[in-house]
Amino acid sequence: MERMKQTKELKELKKLRLILIIILSYILIFTVIAVIKRNYEFLYYTFFMSIMAFLLFRYHNKLYITPVIFMGLAIHGLLAIFGNMVYINNIRLYDIWIIKRFFRYDNLVHLIGAFVITFIAFKILRHYLDERLRKNRILFTILLILISLGVGAFVEIVELQAVLFLNVGNKIGDYFNNAFDLLYNLFGSIIATLFMRFKNNF
């Protein structure tokens, strides 16, 4: 039994390593492009992305990060990079409307990011929280959503530093852009908790 467990853990570790290599590879490729284009905002963001990817891989056992969740983060990171670096008809992908005046590509990235973060919060809390709290579905759901929103707010603070020190306010947007980012973070987190309830995770 112990041998089967070790074999399973080894397979998961190999998958996590492969995903980490994929993340670092696409970050490296687009970093070279950013250097050529002198896109210092992108370099600032990828610095944080690289650190977060490494830390999540390094402590995946303690954080209970599965290959599926790590892959979700890899996809989210790639979508975020596309949003910053890809242009269609001279319009940055982040600024393109999927549903006019309601849903932009930027909102999609925030939705997916909050969805994945909520699952990470769930994995961590399920193993570390008191059982009585975990069995209180309403309170546990609210806690998951608040954690996801907190991480989203931290991301907005990271973006604020780019505005202050790299003068990219015209790219990041105004107050309404910031507010809609937070709103779609909320939507993504709620969708994740509903999905977990549907799958009877808690």
C-alpha positions in Angstrom: 0.0 0.0 0.0 2.8 2.4 0.9 4.6 1.5 -2.3 1.5 2.3 -4.4 1.3 5.7 -2.6 4.9 6.5 -3.3 4.4 5.5 -7.0 1.4 7.8 -7.2 3.3 10.7 -5.6 6.2 10.2 -8.0 3.9 10.3 -11.0 2.3 13.5 -9.7 5.7 15.0 -9.1 6.7 14.2 -12.7 3.5 15.8 -14.0 4.1 18.9 -11.9 7.7 19.2 -13.1 6.5 19.0 -16.7 3.9 21.7 -16.2 6.5 23.9 -14.4 8.8 23.5 -17.4 5.9 24.5 -19.7 5.2 27.6 -17.6 8.8 28.7 -17.5 9.3 27.9 -21.2 6.5 30.2 -22.4 7.5 32.9 -19.9 11.1 32.7 -21.3 9.9 32.9 -24.9 7.6 35.9 -24.3 10.3 37.5 -22.0 12.7 37.6 -25.0 9.9 39.2 -27.1 9.2 41.7 -24.4 12.9 42.6 -24.1 13.1 43.2 -27.9 9.9 45.4 -27.7 11.0 47.0 -24.5 7.8 46.0 -22.8 9.0 46.5 -19.2 5.5 46.1 -17.8 5.5 42.6 -19.0 8.9 41.8 -17.5 7.6 43.1 -14.2 4.6 40.8 -14.3 6.5 37.7 -15.4 8.9 38.2 -12.6 6.0 37.7 -10.1 4.6 34.8 -12.3 7.9 33.0 -12.2 8.3 33.3 -8.4 4.7 32.2 -7.8 5.0 29.2 -10.2 8.2 28.1 -8.4 6.8 28.5 -4.9 3.6 26.6 -5.8 5.7 23.8 -7.2 8.2 23.8 -4.3 5.5 23.6 -1.7 2.9 21.7 -3.6 2.7 18.9 -0.9 1.9 21.4 1.9 -0.5 23.3 -0.3 -2.1 20.2 -1.8 -1.6 21.4 -5.3 -2.6 18.7 -7.8 -1.4 18.5 -11.5 -4.9 19.5 -12.6 -4.9 22.7 -10.5 -1.3 23.5 -11.6 -2.3 23.1 -15.2 -5.2 25.5 -14.6 -2.7 28.0 -13.3 -0.5 27.4 -16.4 -3.4 28.0 -18.7 -4.4 31.2 -16.8 -0.8 32.4 -17.0 -0.7 31.9 -20.7 -4.0 33.6 -21.3 -2.7 36.6 -19.2 0.5 36.8 -21.3 -1.6 36.6 -24.5 -3.7 39.5 -23.2 -0.7 41.7 -22.7 1.4 40.7 -25.7 -1.1 39.8 -28.5 -2.7 42.5 -30.7 -5.6 42.1 -33.1 -6.2 44.9 -35.5 -3.9 47.1 -33.4 -6.1 46.4 -30.3 -4.5 44.7 -27.4 -6.2 41.4 -26.6 -6.9 42.5 -23.0 -9.0 45.4 -24.5 -11.1 43.3 -26.9 -14.8 42.9 -26.1 -16.2 39.4 -26.1 -19.7 40.7 -25.3 -19.9 44.4 -26.1 -19.9 46.7 -23.0 -20.2 43.7 -20.7 -17.5 41.1 -21.0 -13.9 41.7 -22.2 -11.0 39.3 -22.7 -9.5 40.9 -19.5 -12.7 39.9 -17.6 -12.3 36.3 -18.8 -8.8 36.1 -17.5 -9.9 37.4 -14.1 -12.8 34.9 -14.1 -10.6 31.9 -14.8 -7.9 33.1 -12.3 -10.4 33.5 -9.5 -11.9 30.1 -10.4 -8.5 28.4 -10.0 -7.5 30.3 -6.9 -10.8 29.2 -5.2 -9.8 25.6 -5.8 -6.4 26.2 -4.3 -8.0 27.8 -1.3 -10.3 24.8 -1.0 -7.5 22.3 -1.1 -5.5 24.1 1.6 -8.4 24.8 3.9 -9.9 21.3 3.6 -6.7 19.9 5.2 -5.9 22.6 7.7 -9.3 23.9 9.0 -11.2 22.6 12.0 -13.7 19.9 10.8 -16.6 21.8 12.3 -15.9 24.8 10.1 -15.4 22.6 7.0 -18.8 21.0 7.6 -20.5 24.4 7.8 -21.1 24.8 4.0 -22.3 28.4 4.0 -19.4 29.7 6.2 -16.9 27.6 4.3 -18.1 28.8 1.0 -18.0 32.5 2.1 -14.4 31.9 3.4 -13.3 30.5 0.1 -14.8 33.4 -1.8 -13.2 35.9 0.5 -9.8 34.3 0.1 -10.1 34.4 -3.7 -11.1 38.0 -3.5 -8.2 38.8 -1.3 -5.7 37.2 -3.8 -7.5 39.2 -6.5 -7.0 42.4 -4.5 -3.3 41.6 -4.1 -3.0 41.3 -7.9 -4.6 44.8 -8.2 -1.9 46.1 -5.8 0.8 44.5 -7.9 -0.7 46.3 -11.0 -0.8 49.6 -9.0 3.0 49.4 -8.6 3.3 49.1 -12.4 1.2 52.2 -12.7 3.2 54.1 -10.2 6.7 53.1 -11.3 6.4 52.1 -14.9 3.8 54.7 -16.0 1.4 52.2 -17.6 -1.8 53.6 -16.4 -3.1 54.0 -19.9 -2.8 50.2 -20.3 -4.2 49.1 -17.0 -7.3 51.3 -17.1 -9.3 53.5 -14.8 -11.4 52.9 -11.7 -14.1 51.1 -13.5 -11.6 48.7 -15.0 -10.3 47.9 -11.5 -13.9 47.5 -10.2 -14.9 45.2 -13.0 -11.7 43.1 -12.4 -12.8 42.6 -8.8 -16.4 41.9 -9.9 -15.3 39.1 -12.3 -13.0 37.8 -9.6 -16.2 37.4 -7.5 -18.1 35.7 -10.4 -15.2 33.3 -11.0 -15.0 32.4 -7.3 -18.8 31.9 -7.0 -18.8 29.6 -10.1 -16.0 27.6 -8.6 -17.8 27.0 -5.3 -21.0 26.1 -7.2 -19.0 23.6 -9.3 -17.5 22.1 -6.1 -21.0 21.8 -4.6 -22.3 20.1 -7.7 -19.4 17.6 -7.5 -20.0 17.1 -3.8 -16.5 18.2 -2.8 -18.0 19.7 0.4 
